[in-house]
Amino acid sequence: MDGIVTDVAVGVKRGSDELLSGSVLSSPNSNMSSMVVTANGNDSKKFKGEDKMDGAPSRVLHIRKLPGEVTETEVIALGLPFGKVTNILMLKGKNQAFLELATEEAAITMVNYYSAVTPHLRNQPIYIQYSNHKELKTDNTLNQRAQAVLQAVTAVQTANTPLSGTAVSESAVTPAQSPVLRIIIDNMYYPVTLDVLHQIFSKFGAVLKIITFTKNNQFQALLQYGDPVNAQQAKLALDGQNIYNACCTLRIDFSKLVNLNVKYNNDKSRDYTRPDLPSGDGQPALDPAIAAAFAKETSLLAVPGALSPLAIPNAAAAAAAAAAGRVGMPGVSAGGNTVLLVSNLNEEMVTPQSLFTLFGVYGDVQRVKILYNKKDSALIQMADGNQSQLAMNHLNGQKMYGKIIRVTLSKHQTVQLPREGLDDQGLTKDFGNSPLHRFKKPGSKNFQNIFPPSATLHLSNIPPSVAEEDLRTLFANTGGTVKAFKFFQDHKMALLQMATVEEAIQALIDLHNYNLGENHHLRVSFSKSTI
């Protein structure tokens, strides 16, 4: 996908030589703080003793390799998400700039972020490092344009300070200026993850923070860019578009908030500028101050606690990228690649039925073929490309029958059935008309209950005569240990926790659709909850 920045910066160094013009800088190790260097760029002086500096953090940052036509606004925008920008000096002739932030902490956060994500201006990588100088003193007569630009964005800066315990006042910034978008997803027949949103919206600029939550039974997100211009471009391009064919429609508005205060990095919220944040241990991912800013509807905000992160970020990213690739392309079907290649299977244990049951958690499996000459591999055909992406996203790297399975997209478009009369030892099975498909009905609630494999299972369709002890015994007989059990109030549903994810996968394969009597077949799914 173009526009996604994944390069690792090679340009964040400390204490490099700096060429200065049109400015006075005060250096802690220099008695030259009164020295003014002329602004024409021809006779810039190199400060003596710069190389002796230890490259300690400073609130003044030195930015190099800027595109020739870059503006002050674009350079200031690099710093805005991290805190107030207090001064700027452009060295146009040298394609360099100095940016001063209000605090050293903000500068450290900015350098740390851009050391992980190479900053780009006008599609060109740039390099950011600490300056040797602790303060930027500019000659305002020589730096008038930059100062005017700085004043012009002060409104956004002021509003960009992190939220305290109070709601942001609406007058702080007009909606069109906000770098934060509020995203609502209509017709959500397939789950949309934080990673999917990040991949899609990264096309329009660096995404700094995302918070997802459910409000009024709708999946919503707040997404913060480094620059309001990026937010504007993303809104123009994506509002009204479908993430997948004919569903998952993006409804995008500017948020009244101008800065998101993310407390936890998990699958509900993420601050890409703070990789050190905890995952939350079940705490809500929505900051109370942000909640308060939601037009007094905080009681409607329901943000479940942290889920354990997926063990396979690359597969998740691949699935998200595939989803993102379909955005804004009307007429492209959600076909994608429907066939998966699953390898490193336990060939002694695996059957088409067991693969149908496990992969059926993420879509309607049409056909399964265990390869005749390579029985540790199988082809699985899903109903559409979105379902194959989901299954790959969630099952690649999981353990099935004691082996870590690998799931990739196959180059095959369909799974061929054996020619009539040919016996392939039951290795190929057609499930096209199976009554066990979970997603036949468009808009089925099952679309909203797709979760990664987890040790906790959700059981439903339990008849009144079946007691907790019966279910505990049943699940223990699959070879695992039942750690916890909890009936829902109506006793038709329950949560049951196995000792490990692998045991839960095994139990789901063995017991989904198990006949409990009284014409009740047990339904088993992975749960996002813990007991």
KOLKE-973964 format. One record per residue (C-alpha): z, y, x. Coordinates in pm, whole numbers, plus 32768, in hexadecimal, padded with zeros to 4 digits. Each point is the difference from the previous one (the first is absolute). Layout:
<rs>
ZYX
...
</rs>
This chain:
<rs>
800080008000
7FA6814F8090
81128102800C
81207F148044
80A8805A8143
808E7ED180B0
7FC88057816D
8136800B80D6
801E815080A9
7FD080078173
802E81748011
817080367FC4
808A80528155
811E80DA8066
800B812680E6
7E91801F8056
7F68813480A1
7FB3810A7F02
7F06811B8017
807681367F4F
7F57813D7F94
8052811F7F19
81707FAD8000
8156801E8095
80BF7EBB8017
81657FDB8068
803F7ECC80CF
815C7F7E804B
7FA47FC08169
7F3881378036
804D81688051
7EA4805B7F86
8061802B7E95
7F92816B8007
7EAC7FAE808F
7EE680547F0F
7EBB7F4A8039
7EC780B27F89
7F4E7F837ED0
7E967FEA806D
80297E9E807E
7F558042814E
8134804380CF
80FE7F187F63
810C7FA680FA
80987EAD8035
817A80118004
80977F948149
80FF7EED7FF6
7F807F697EBC
7FDE7EA58098
81707FF98058
8066800B7E95
80907EC07F70
7F32801B7EC2
812E80207F1E
7FC380367E8B
7FB981647F9A
7FBB80AA7EB6
7EC4808E80A1
7EDF7F097FFD
7EC7800D80D4
7EC57F8B7F4A
7EC57FAC80C5
7E957F987FC8
7FDD80CE7EC1
7EA080177F6A
7F6681518055
7FE5807D7E99
815E7F9A7F92
80CE810A7F4A
816A806C801E
803F7F797EA1
7F967EA28066
80E580038131
812880877F36
7FC17EF07EFC
80447EF7810A
8165807C801C
8050805C7E97
80677EA67F87
810A7FEB810C
80AD814D7FC4
7FD081778016
7EF8807E80F5
8085813E80A2
7EEA806380EE
7EA37FA48075
7F24805F8122
7E917F99800C
7F4E7FE88151
7EA17FFB7F70
7F497FFA814C
80C57ED38074
80057F3A7EBA
817C8006800B
811E808B7F33
817A80238005
80C47FC27EC5
816E805E7FDD
80D77F547EF9
814B80817F7E
80C97EE08092
7FE67F0E8120
80467EE47F0C
7EC880567F38
7F3180048140
808A7EAD806B
7FAA7F6B7EAB
7EA28091801B
7FC37F798160
808A7EAA7FA1
7F207FF07ECE
7EC5806680B6
80487F0F811C
7FD37EE87F03
7EE1809C7F3B
7F0080C180CB
7FD681567F5E
7E9B80617FAD
7F7281587FB3
7E9B800B7F80
7FDC7E8C8051
80598039816C
813B7F7280A4
80ED8106808C
812E7FE080E6
816180817FC6
811D801080FC
814180BF803D
7FD4814E80AC
80D58054812E
8064813D7F4C
811A80157F09
7F7D812E7F44
7EB0809F7FB9
7FFD817B801F
7EAF80897FA0
7F79815D802E
7FC180547E94
7EEC80F88049
7F3B7EED80AD
80627EF67F05
7FD980BD7EB9
7F177F0B7F53
80E17ED78047
813280BF7F84
7F4B805F7EBF
7FA57E947FC2
81677F988047
808180FA7EFF
7EFE7F897F04
80847E9D800A
816F80638004
801B7FB77E8A
7F9B7E9A803C
80E17FEB8132
812E80807F46
7FCA7F077EED
7FC57EEF8100
81657FF58079
80A27EB67F9D
809F7FF87EAA
817380367FEB
80CC7F8D7ED8
7F4F80EA7F11
7EB47FE67F53
7EDE80C88091
7FC181357F32
7EA7800D7F66
7FC2815A808A
80287F838164
7E927FA78012
7EE080007F0C
7F7B7EA57FAE
7EB5803280B3
80B680438149
80CF7EC48002
7FB27EF080FF
80A37F077F0E
7F367F497EF6
808D7F547ECD
7F367EC77FB7
800B7F3B7EBA
7F447EB67FE3
7F747FA87EA9
7F827EA87F95
80BC7F538117
7F7D7E9F7FD2
802C7FBA8172
812C806880D1
7FCE813580D7
80D980078136
8076811B80DB
7F167F7A8112
7ED480127F16
8050816C7FAF
802B80518171
7EAD7F698058
7F4C80B67EE5
809C81578033
7FEB7FF4817E
7E8B803F7FD8
8058816E7FC1
810080448110
81447F82809A
80E97F7C7EF2
8165804C806A
80D97F777EE7
7FDF7F327EC2
80FE7FB07EF0
7FA67F117EE4
80C57FCF7EBF
7FE37FA07E94
802781107EFA
7FC17FD97E8A
7F887E9D804D
7EEF808980E3
7FD47FC98173
8006815280AE
800580828162
8045813F80C1
7F2C80218139
802581118107
7EED807580EB
802C80D48135
7F28810F7F68
7FD1807B7E99
7E89800C8047
7FFE7E848025
80BC7FDD7EB8
7EFB80DC7F56
7EDF7F33808E
809F7EB67F9C
8043807B7E9E
7E9980787FD7
7F6D7EBB8083
80E87EFE7F67
808180857EB2
7F757F227EED
7F7B7EF580EE
80507E8D7FDA
809D7F448123
7F727EB97F7B
7EDC7FD47F16
8054807F7EA1
81778012803E
811380A780CC
7F8A81637FB8
808C811780DB
808A81337F4A
805781078104
80B481507FEA
80AB80E680F7
81767FC78005
80F6811E7FDA
80AB7F6F8132
7F83806C8155
80C67F0F80D7
80737E9C7FC1
814D7F8F8088
7FD57E8A803B
813C7F408052
7F797E9F802B
7EC87F5C808B
7FB17ED97F1F
7EF37F9B7F0A
806B81117F0A
8015812980EC
7F898051815D
8023812380F2
7EF07FCE8106
809E811180D6
814D7F418013
7FC57E92805D
81747FE78051
807380157E93
80BF7ED57F71
7F677F227EF3
811880547F0F
80AC7EB57FB5
7FC1801E7E90
804E81747FE6
7F1680CE7F25
7EDD808B80C6
7FF681497F43
80D0811E8084
80E180997EF1
7F87815D8056
7E9A7F987FBF
80687F527EC1
80A881427F8C
7EBA80BB8029
7F577F247EFF
802C80E57ED5
81597F787FAE
7F757EA87FB6
80C47F538112
808B7F027F0D
7EA17F757FD6
7FC97FC98172
802C7E95805D
7FC37FA88167
80557E968055
80A67FC2814E
7F587F97813F
7F397EC1800E
7FE87F488145
7EC0807D80A6
7ED47F1A8000
7FF27F258132
7E8F80468026
7FB98177801B
7EA07FC98085
7F9A7F337ED5
80A281017F1E
7F3E811280AE
7EBE7F387FE3
80357FD17E8D
8053816F7FD7
7ECE806780C9
7F247F257F29
809480A07ECC
7FDB815A8093
7E977FBC8058
7FB37FDD7E90
808F81507F9E
7F0B81027F88
7EDD7F0E7FF3
7FA07FE37E91
7F397ECC7FAD
80927F2F8118
80917ECF7F59
81547F7C805A
7F407ECA806A
8046801F8172
80247EB080A5
80957F067F10
801B7ED780EF
81247FD180F0
80137F1B812E
815C7F6E802B
804A7F4F8149
81217F5580B7
805C7F427EC3
80D97EC8800B
7EE87F057FC0
80F37EE67FAE
809880C47EE0
7F0981007F7C
7F397FC47EC0
7F0D80D77F36
810F80137EF2
810A808880EE
7F11810C8081
7F9D80557E98
816F80337FA4
805F80D5812C
7EC880D9800C
800B80167E83
812E80E68024
7F0D81108077
7ECB7FBD7F2E
7F407F037F32
7F8B7EED80EE
7EA97F7E7F97
7FBA7EEF8101
80AD7F5E8128
7F577F308110
80C37F5A8119
7F007FD48117
7F957E968029
7FDE800E817B
812380F08039
81107FAC7F0C
80EF810E8083
7F1581067F6D
7F9780567E9E
7F1E80F07F43
809780A87ECE
7F2C80C47F09
80B9810D7F39
7F8780AD7EC2
7FAB814580B7
801980B5814C
813F80B97FA7
80B47EB87FC1
7F887F6A8148
807D813980B8
81517FE47F53
80247E8F8056
7F9E803D816B
80EA812B8015
812C7F3B7F80
7FCA7E9E8081
7F738026815E
81167FA480F4
80DA7F4E7EFC
80817E9C802E
7F797EEA7F21
806F7E988039
809E8065814C
7ECB80AA8096
7FAA8172801B
7EBB80277F42
7EE980F2805A
7F3B80A57EE6
7EBD80BE8043
7ECD80647F39
7EF07EF7800E
7E9180498038
7FB07F167EDC
7FB780A77EB4
80617ED17F2C
80A27EAD802B
7EFC7EF07FC4
80637ED97F27
7F9B7EA58080
7EB77F797F7D
80277F2F7EC6
80607E998048
807380578161
816B7FA48046
80A780FA80E7
81587F5A7FE0
807F810B7F10
7FED8110810B
7F4180F17F1E
8081806D7EB0
7F7680EE7EF9
811280CB7F54
7F1180EA7F48
807F7F9B7EA7
816C7FCC805F
80FC80687EF1
80EF805C811B
7F518140806E
810181198002
7F1181297FE7
7F027FA37EF5
806C81157F12
7F93815E8072
813380DC8022
80E87ED38002
8166804D8067
7FD37F048118
7F34810580BD
813B80D38021
80D17EDC807E
7F487FA1813D
80EC7FFC8128
7FFA7F758162
80917EA38032
817A801F7FF2
812D7F188006
8057806F7E9D
7F2E7F6B7EE7
7FD5807F7E9C
80097EE67F00
7F8C80297E98
7FB47F327EC8
814C7F45801E
805E7F417EC0
815C80367F6A
80737E9D8051
7FD28027817A
813B806B80B8
803580A78153
806A7EB38098
7EBB7F5A7F90
7F2F810C80A9
80D48000813D
7FD27E85801C
7E8C80167FB8
7FC781048112
80E57F5280FB
7F257ECC7FD8
7ED880BC8097
80AF7FDD8151
80AD8151801A
8152809B7FC1
804680CE7EC7
80D181298077
802D80BF7EBA
7FA07FFA7E91
801080F97EE5
7F8E7FE37E97
7F7281327F4F
80B580587EBC
7F167F3E7F1C
80107EC380DB
7E847FE67FED
7FE1808E8160
80C77FE38141
8007805B8172
80337EE880F9
802980368175
7FA17EFA8103
807D80078168
7EB1806D8096
7EAC80877F95
7F617EB7806F
80E77F3B7F18
7FAB80ED7EE2
7E897FD0803E
80347E867FF7
80C980167EBE
7EF980D97F58
7EEA7F0C8060
80C87ED77F7D
809380937EC4
7F18810C7F71
7F8B7F707EB0
81097EEE8011
803C7F687EA6
8167804A7F9A
7FD77F597EAC
7FEF809E7EA4
7E9B80658056
808080F58109
7F4D800D814D
80C680BB810B
7F5C81368092
806080578167
7FAF814480BB
808080B58133
80FC81117FAF
80408155809B
81707FE37FA2
81207F5F80B3
812E7F627F5A
</rs>
